[in-house]
Amino acid sequence: MATNTEELLNSILERLERLEYIRPSDIPNIDLYMDQVTTFMDSRLRSGVRNPGDDKILTKTMINNYAKNDLLPPPVKKKYSREHVLLLIFIYYYKGIMSINDIQTLLEPITKQFFQNGQEFNLESVYEEVFGMEKGEIEAMKEDVIEKYRLAETTFGEAPEESREFLRKFSFICLLSFDVYVKKMIIETMVDELREHGTGENQ
């Protein structure tokens, strides 16, 4: 592929490298007002958005809607705990690929069992286990992206030269899109199974 397409790949890999994992220890150990929550989330997740100068990480309206749709327990005296923030991080990552209804199905048993449960194994334990694992997946993701890029590079050898670079980018996007499509389908199937059969928390 042309040099500028190789630069695109490098840019994608660099962006993957910049993905931030918010550790529970990064979250202030005091309850926060809504403005403080939105400021904290913005400061930690800004580098991962598509348009850093314009895109909103989290707004007051979003938080109110999450509470209205039972995705988030209500604040206490208008203050949000560390565990509220952990739930908001989950919601932030889910909302691009799941419906509100699906997020509710997935988070409801987590909230019921682990939100401020007073136990040693709590919501923070769940969060650390999951996000610690996902952070370790970055290198595997980078390798997968490179593999798809190299495969796309081999396509459209017979296409008109002036169209070849665009068509290879198109191939690359199609490969990535199919991957997302299949994984989204798997997620939806699993969420539907949870909705139908429950979480097994009482089994």
C-alpha angles and dihedrals in degrees: 000000000000119000094253090057090052087051088053090056091049090049091053092049091049090051091052088051090054095055106124127222110207106217118209087241088061091062114089111258092229133075113267136214116235094261090053091050093052091046092051094048092047093051093051102039104033094099092063100055125103096235107026093187096053115018119100118227096192133345135190089251091054092050091048090049092050090053091045090053092048094248092120130037113239118268120253112243088343091303128120123215129220088262091055087056092050090053090049090054090053090049092048092058095041100048095075093059107023136059120242088251092054092047089051091051091051099043101038096079091042091053094044095050104034113019107111090333094154091233131122090243102058141142091293089056091053092047095049092049095050101040093041088058093046093051088058090056095066094091091049090050091051091052091049092051091050091049092052090047092052091048092050088050089065095055131096095024089153096046121110108281094236090058099039099091093049092046092051090051086049089053091050092051091047092053092049092045093051089051091052091045093054094045091047089052090051091049092050091049091052093046090050089052090051090049092050101041103023129231100287091238091139097040 
